[in-house]
Amino acid sequence: MPDTPPPQPDSKRLFDLLMKVGIDAGDACALVQEVSNMAAANLITRFESRLEARNAKIDAHSAEFSSFRWTMGLGFTMLAPLLYLVRFVD
Protein backbone atom coordinates (compact mmCIF):
# COMPACT_ATOMS: atom_id res chain seq x y z
CA MET A 1 0.00 0.00 0.00
CA PRO A 2 1.56 3.34 -1.06
CA ASP A 3 1.98 6.07 1.50
CA THR A 4 -0.84 8.54 1.12
CA PRO A 5 -0.81 12.00 2.69
CA PRO A 6 -3.41 12.46 5.41
CA PRO A 7 -6.48 14.35 4.24
CA GLN A 8 -6.98 17.94 5.27
CA PRO A 9 -9.27 18.46 8.30
CA ASP A 10 -12.12 19.88 6.22
CA SER A 11 -11.96 16.87 3.91
CA LYS A 12 -11.77 14.31 6.71
CA ARG A 13 -15.52 13.62 6.74
CA LEU A 14 -15.55 12.78 3.03
CA PHE A 15 -12.42 10.68 3.41
CA ASP A 16 -13.95 8.76 6.34
CA LEU A 17 -17.15 8.17 4.37
CA LEU A 18 -15.20 6.81 1.40
CA MET A 19 -13.23 4.53 3.71
CA LYS A 20 -16.49 3.20 5.24
CA VAL A 21 -17.76 2.40 1.77
CA GLY A 22 -14.66 0.31 1.21
CA ILE A 23 -12.60 2.42 -1.17
CA ASP A 24 -8.83 2.05 -0.94
CA ALA A 25 -7.11 4.78 1.13
CA GLY A 26 -5.04 6.01 -1.83
CA ASP A 27 -8.06 6.19 -4.11
CA ALA A 28 -10.13 7.87 -1.39
CA CYS A 29 -7.43 10.47 -0.84
CA ALA A 30 -7.16 11.12 -4.60
CA LEU A 31 -10.93 11.45 -4.87
CA VAL A 32 -11.06 13.87 -1.93
CA GLN A 33 -8.35 16.00 -3.53
CA GLU A 34 -10.13 15.97 -6.89
CA VAL A 35 -13.44 17.01 -5.29
CA SER A 36 -11.61 19.80 -3.46
CA ASN A 37 -10.00 20.99 -6.70
CA MET A 38 -13.35 20.99 -8.51
CA ALA A 39 -14.96 22.95 -5.69
CA ALA A 40 -12.16 25.51 -5.78
CA ALA A 41 -12.47 25.84 -9.56
CA ASN A 42 -16.24 26.31 -9.22
CA LEU A 43 -15.76 28.97 -6.55
CA ILE A 44 -13.21 30.83 -8.69
CA THR A 45 -15.53 30.71 -11.71
CA ARG A 46 -18.45 32.08 -9.70
CA PHE A 47 -16.29 34.85 -8.25
CA GLU A 48 -15.02 35.80 -11.73
CA SER A 49 -18.55 35.96 -13.13
CA ARG A 50 -19.69 38.22 -10.28
CA LEU A 51 -16.63 40.40 -10.77
CA GLU A 52 -17.35 40.69 -14.50
CA ALA A 53 -20.98 41.62 -13.78
CA ARG A 54 -19.86 44.28 -11.31
CA ASN A 55 -17.35 45.66 -13.84
CA ALA A 56 -20.10 45.83 -16.46
CA LYS A 57 -22.27 47.83 -14.04
CA ILE A 58 -19.39 50.19 -13.32
CA ASP A 59 -18.78 50.67 -17.05
CA ALA A 60 -22.47 51.40 -17.59
CA HIS A 61 -22.50 53.97 -14.80
CA SER A 62 -19.34 55.57 -16.17
CA ALA A 63 -20.91 55.90 -19.61
CA GLU A 64 -24.08 57.33 -18.06
CA PHE A 65 -22.08 59.86 -16.05
CA SER A 66 -20.07 60.84 -19.11
CA SER A 67 -23.26 61.40 -21.07
CA PHE A 68 -24.71 63.48 -18.21
CA ARG A 69 -21.53 65.56 -18.03
CA TRP A 70 -21.65 66.30 -21.77
CA THR A 71 -25.33 67.25 -21.52
CA MET A 72 -24.66 69.61 -18.62
CA GLY A 73 -21.72 71.16 -20.45
CA LEU A 74 -23.83 71.70 -23.55
CA GLY A 75 -26.64 73.18 -21.45
CA PHE A 76 -24.34 75.68 -19.73
CA THR A 77 -22.75 76.54 -23.06
CA MET A 78 -26.17 77.33 -24.53
CA LEU A 79 -27.21 79.21 -21.39
CA ALA A 80 -24.36 81.72 -21.60
CA PRO A 81 -25.44 83.35 -24.92
CA LEU A 82 -29.06 83.33 -23.75
CA LEU A 83 -28.15 85.22 -20.57
CA TYR A 84 -26.04 87.60 -22.64
CA LEU A 85 -29.02 88.35 -24.91
CA VAL A 86 -31.43 88.73 -21.98
CA ARG A 87 -29.07 91.25 -20.39
CA PHE A 88 -29.17 93.51 -23.44
CA VAL A 89 -32.92 93.20 -24.02
CA ASP A 90 -33.72 94.80 -20.65
N, C-alpha and C positions, 0 to 999 in steps of 0.2 A: 504494500500500500504506500503510495507516494506521500511525502509530507505535504500537507495542505495548510495554508495559513489560517489561523482562527478567524472566523467571521467577525465583522465589526459589531459592536453592541446593538446598533439599531437593526441589524440584519439577523440577529441571533434567533428571533422568533421564527422567521422563515426557514433558517437553517435547521432549527430543531424540528420543525414540521416536516421538512423534507427527509430528515433522518428517521422520523417516526414512520414515514411512508415506506422506507426501506431503500432509499437512494443512497448510493455510495457517497462517502464523505467528500471525495474530490469532486464528483459530479455535482453534489449539493452546493459546495462552495463556489464552483464555477457558475452554477445557475443563479445563486444569490448575487454574485458579482455582475452577471449579465442583466438581471432585473434592476439592480441598482444603477447600472450604466444607462439602461433604457429610461428609467425614471428621471435621471439627471438630464438626458437629452430632451425628454418631453418638457421638463421644467424650463430649460433654456429656450426651447422653441416658443413656449407660451410667453415667456418674458420678452423675447424678441418681437413677437407679434404685438404685444401691448405697447412696447416701446415705439414700434413703427406707427401704430395708431395714434399715439400721443404726439409723435413728430408730425404726422399729417394734420392733426388739429392745430398745432403750433404754426405750421406753414399756412393753413387757412386763415388763422387769426392775423398773421403777419400780412398776408395779401389784403385782408379786409381793412386793416389799419392803414396800409399804404394807400389804398383806394380812398379812404376817408381823409387822409392827409392831403392828397391831391385835390379832392373836392373842396376842402376848406381853403386851401391855397388859391384855387380858382375863384371861390366865392369872395375872398378878401381882395383879390386882384380886381374883380369886377366891381366891388363896393367902392374902391378908392375913386375911380372916375365919376361914379354916381354922386358921391359926397362932394366932389369937386364941383360938379354941375349944380347941385342943390345949393351950394354956398353962393354961387354967382347969380342964381335966379332970385334969391331974396333980396 
